[in-house]
Amino acid sequence: MNGVPSTPADFALPPAQDGGRRPSAHPYFWNAQRYVMMAVACSSFFPLLFRYQEHAVIILIVLSLGMCAVERVSPWIKNPLDLPLWLFMIWVLCTVPFATDPVYSFFEWKKFVAQAGVFYWSLLVLDRCRWEGLPKQILRAVVFGGSVLALYALVDFIDRGGTWRDRYVRAQAFGSDYNWLSTYMVMTIPVAAGLLVTGRLAWIRATSVLALMLAGAAQLFSYTRGGWLGHAAQGVTLALMIGGRRMVLGVLGLMGVIGVGLVVASQAGFQTDTVAAKTVDTRLTVWAIGLSEVATHPVAGIGYGNNSFIKKFPDYAPAKQDQLPERDRIIPAMHNTFLMVTLGSGLPALWCFVWIFVALLRQLIPIPWAAGNGDAYSMMAAGIGLAVIGLAVRNLFDYMFMGSLAHLFWLLAAVGITLTAPSRAGSSLGQKPAESPSSLPRQAS
């Protein structure tokens, strides 16, 4: 970055040119975009706002491309996800004609493209704003939004008669359910932990601790085992990063104790529904159906989209399932994002989809990871990496890579890639990078 301001007030326009011409309005445009990014980060925790968010981002993408044309700069920010992401989008598009319902699959593909647009727009704004504090401000907006949602969920949980005894009443997200709340908390908690570790001021650390407490309680009372497993994966990864095998064994032992404790408690009449295997059984049933169909259509699948399953098998539609005894019903979808992608667009789509996650994690958490280097950028990027790991595990048990959750993922991915760009090497928060006029070099790979 070149002359990076440390606060919003420091963001200055260039001096007027000779001849009395007014200064360029371009910095005002990009300065406004950064506030929009923070608003998108915060509003992503409220799915009811998604349509407004989606339309606003599409408009801003078009405006940003127009501004790049005026400035005569390329809007393309090269990054490690380009190849797998574009291969995935192209392959899914090629499989649409073979779908059970091509129109539906095409619209689902368009939704994914729009979500990926959030990623490229975020990279562009981070690059053009040239404000070193922006990535951290976005992460603070994420934690703030997550904390507000967690507080609402806890108050609502108590108001509806929720209890620690069992999960008949579960904490849930505003305008959605406990699955969404659990996924939001899986992404919020490691980001808040990253800000806590890198915070220098007492009030920042205090607010990060408060956010962790709220998010942790909301996750606990969501009673969502997929979310808990996401945190388990994050815990094992963190232990491996900072403590090696011994710490990993310790974390696994602690998880085993918690699991045994739940089973023992269920025998005493507590958390019996939480321990019940009914939802596990129905998932195994539908996964078996999906895998048999993947074996029949391994290349092109049956159509991209979560509802392609019931379009292929209308007998499993909810209306018909309601006519069956409860013990014979199955969930009318894959409830596994990776399996849904495979069933919808074949094994090549799965390979590209997994590649996206692997490429992002390699950028965020390089191996070997140096825990003691004191680099704030690396710490925050590692927090985002743990959020990505938790999200991936969470999506093994539900389709949660959609809507505002997908927007939040792509926004965090852009921030993480910006934080780990080569121009950040050797610099620390609040200081200018040693070289490079941009927060993300266009040659980054």
Number of C-alpha atoms within 10 A of each C-alpha: 23 15 15 21 20 16 12 12 7 11 17 13 12 12 10 11 10 7 6 7 9 11 12 13 11 17 17 13 16 20 19 13 20 21 15 17 23 21 16 26 26 23 22 25 30 21 18 14 14 18 12 11 19 19 12 13 22 16 10 16 19 12 13 20 17 13 16 17 12 10 10 9 11 11 20 13 17 16 22 15 21 15 14 20 19 15 18 22 18 13 17 25 17 13 22 25 16 16 22 19 18 18 13 18 27 21 14 19 20 14 16 18 15 16 25 20 17 25 22 22 26 24 26 22 23 24 22 25 24 22 25 27 16 22 23 17 16 22 25 21 19 27 29 21 23 30 28 16 23 31 18 17 27 23 13 17 19 14 9 12 10 19 14 12 15 18 19 13 18 27 30 25 26 18 10 12 14 22 23 24 27 31 28 30 33 29 30 27 27 26 27 29 22 22 23 22 15 20 16 10 9 10 10 15 18 13 18 25 16 14 25 24 16 23 29 19 17 30 30 18 24 29 24 21 17 21 30 21 18 26 25 17 20 23 20 19 19 19 19 17 20 14 12 13 13 11 17 19 14 13 19 17 12 12 16 12 12 12 13 12 12 17 17 15 15 18 12 10 11 17 20 19 15 19 18 12 11 11 12 10 12 18 21 14 15 20 18 13 14 20 17 13 18 22 13 12 17 18 17 24 28 31 33 32 24 22 20 24 25 15 17 16 13 14 12 19 18 15 10 11 17 12 10 11 8 9 8 10 16 19 15 20 23 29 21 22 25 22 23 30 25 28 32 34 31 25 20 18 27 20 16 19 20 14 17 20 18 16 17 21 22 12 22 28 21 15 10 7 14 14 13 8 9 12 17 18 25 25 25 28 25 27 27 31 28 28 27 25 22 28 27 19 24 28 21 19 20 22 19 21 21 15 17 26 22 18 27 25 24 21 27 26 27 24 23 27 22 26 25 22 21 18 21 25 15 12 15 16 16 13 14 22 22 14 15 14 17 22 28 26 19 15 10 15 13
